[in-house]
Amino acid sequence: MGDDSDRRLPDEPIAILKAAYFRDGADGAAEAAKHMISAATAFLTFQYGPDEARRILEVVGAAQGKAS
């Protein structure tokens, strides 16, 4: 599981968002990002439970707040 494919994984969502941006503009890319976040949240909740999913999302939200 520690092969090179693990490191390439973030490129795929970026490529999807770029394609949405070029096809549908900024609003389309933002909508695609919302769908990705929703799907990731559902996966985290299923995989780790609602409390852990909430904790992860709070950490991400805090990091976003520091970046802006």
N, C-alpha and C positions, 0 to 999 in steps of 0.2 A: 503494500500500500504506500510505501514511501518513494514511489518512482517519480519520474518527471511529470507525469500527468497531474499529480497533486498540485504542482506549482503553476500549471497552465490554466487551472480551473477558473480563476478570476477573469481571464481574457474572454471567456465565452459570454458572460453577462454583459461585459463592456461591448462586445461585438453586436449583441442583440440590441442594446440601447443605441449604438451608433446607427444601425440599420433602421431602427424606428425613427431616429432623428432625421436621417436623410430621406426617408419615405414620407413621414408624417409631420416633421418639424418638431419644435421644442415641446409643444403640448403632447404630441404623440409619444415622445420619449419619456416625458414625465408620467404619462398614463401607464406606459410599459413598466417603468420603475415601480410605480405603486402596485402593479400586479405582481412583480417579482417580490416585493417586500411582503405582500399578503401571502404569497405562496411559501416564502421562507418562514414566516411566522407560523403558518399552519404546520409546516414540517417540524419546526422546533418544538411546538406544543405537542405534536404526536410523538416525537422522538424522546423528548426530555421532560415533558409535563408542563403545565401552565406556569407554575412558579419559576422554573428555570428559564422558560421562554421569556417571561416578563423581566427577569433579571438581565438576561442577555440584551434585550431590547433597551433596557434602561442604560446599560453600559454603552451601547451604540449611540443612543440619544445624547448621553453626556459627552461622548467623544465628538459628536457633530457640533454640539454647543461650543466646545473649546476651539473647534476648527473655524468657526465663523466669526 
